[in-house]
Amino acid sequence: RMHNLIDGILQYSRIGRTKDDVTKVDLGTLLPGIIDLIAPPEHITIRIDGRMPVIEGEKTRITQVFQNLLSNAVKYMDKPRGEVVVACSEDADAWTFSVSDNGPGIEEKYFDRIFKIFQTLAPRDQFESTGVGLALVKKIVEYYGGRIWVVSEVGQGSTFFFTVPKHRTPATERAAGELESCR
């Protein structure tokens, strides 16, 4: 647990400190590999709804976002038949991704708390968690000029949404620079 905690803190602290190699990342190719890596148990299905775009970003960072969101959906699944769906919609200047599950859901009063570092909602003896995953996801998404939020209903499941601008603009470059200078 300590190793995972230290590793998570190191990953978190590196965002914005090092210059990322921004390339085109084909999510249609990347996501199936992430799903294979997670290896969900037989009672949980992870499905990609529709075609996934090619986005600009650093492959490792984009992998961390999807891997954390999908791993959480699998880890906290409380239904005998779990379903996790990754989807994407497009507007003029951004992609909006969603990761939905039919798991336990999250009470609205915890929506902000779950994105803070070291915050978990489940007791440590129930689930192995460092409380770094969603904070890391939020920091990466904001570093790229996007935003993240959750919509959830207790007992019905959760949907995590996040946006990724189609192109880095001077405003998103400035936001990334401000994030970097805050460290």
N, C-alpha and C positions, 0 to 999 in steps of 0.2 A: 504494500500500500504506500509506504514511504517513497519507494522508487517511482511509482506512478505519480505521486504528488509532486516530487521534485521535477520529473520530466515534464509534467503539465505546466508548472511554473516557468520552466525554461522556455517551453514553446510559446507561452503567453508573453514572456518578456521580449522575445525576439521580434515580434510583430512590430513593424515600424522602425526597428533599429537597423535592419539590414536592407539593402536594396534588393528587391525581388526581380527575378528575370521574368518580366511579363511577356507571355507568349499567347498564342491561340490555344485554348484547351477545348477539345471536343468532348463534351459531356456524354454524348451518345456512346463513346468508347470508354470513357473514364468510369461512369456510374456502374456498369456491369462488373467491372473489376473490383470496385469498392464493395458491392453486394457480395461477390464471391469471397472477398477477404473477411467480411463480417460473418459469413456462413450462418445465416439464421437457422434456428431449429425447424424441424419439419412442420410444426404447427403454425409457423409464421411465414407469410408470403410478402416479399418486397417486390413491388411492381412499378415500372416506369410507364407513366401515362403520356403517350404521344412522343413526338420527336424532341430530343434535347438539342439545344443550340451549341454553337461553338462560341465561347466567350473569351475575353481577354483577362489574363490573370497569371498567377504563378501556380503551377500544377500542384505542388505540395500543399499550398494554402487552401486551394479549392477542394482538394481531397480531404483536408482536415475538417472543413465545413460539413460536407456531406457525410463523412464517416462519423463524426460526432452526432449529428442529427439522427442518422439511421441507426447507429449503435444504441442511442438512448431509446428510440422507439422499440427496438427489439428487447433491450434489457428490462424495460419497465412494463412490457406487455403482460396483461393479467387475464386475457381471454383465451379460451381453448383454441380458437381459430383467429390468429392475429393477422391483420392486413395493414401493410404500410405502402403508401403510394407517393411517388415523387412526380411532381408535375411542374409545368412552366408555362407562363403566359408572357406576352411581349407587348410593350407599348412603344411609343416613339423613341424614347431614350434609355430604357432599362428593361431588363428581364426580371420577372418576379417568379421566384421558385417557391414551391410548397412541399413540405414533407408532412403527410397526414398519417395518423394511425387510429385504430379503434381501441386503444388502450384505456387506462384508468382516468385519463383527463387530469387537469390541473385547476385548482380553485383560482378564480380571478385575483384574489388578494395576493397570490404568489407570482403573478405574471412578471413583475419587475424584478423580484428577488432572484428568480432562477437564472438571470443573466449576470448576476454578480459573482465574482470569484469566491470560491470556497463555500458556496451555498448549495445545499442539497435539501430535498424535501423528504427523502426516505431515510430511516435510521441506518447507520453504518452496518449494523449486523444483518440487515435485510438485503442491501445492495452494496456492491463494491463501487464506490464513487469518490472522486477527489473534490468534486465541486468546481472543476476547472473547465470542463468541456464546453458548456454553453457560453461561459465568459470568453473563451477562446474564439468560438464561432462569432460572437458579437463583435469582438475586436477585429477579426479578419474582415467581416462584412463592412464594418464602418471604415476600415482602412481603405477598402476599395470604393468608398463613397456611397455605399448602400445603407440599408437599415434592416432590422430584424424585429419581428413581433410574433406573438402567439395568440391563437384563438382556441379556446378549449371549453369543453363541457364535461364536468365530472361524470364518470361512468360511461361516457360516449367516445372519448378520445380527444386528441389534440392535433392542431395543424400549426406548424412553424412556417412562417413566411419570411423570405428575405429577398432584397432587391440587389441587383448588380447592374451598375450603369453599363450601357453598351460600349461607350468609349470614355476613356479618362479625359476629362476636360480640365482647364485651368482651375476650376472650382474644386473638383475632386482631388487634383494634385495638391492644392492648397490645404484641403481637409486632411489628406494623408500627411502632409508636412507638419500641420498643427498637431496631429496625433503623435507624430514622431517627436516633436519638440516638447510634448508633455511628459515624456519618459525621463 
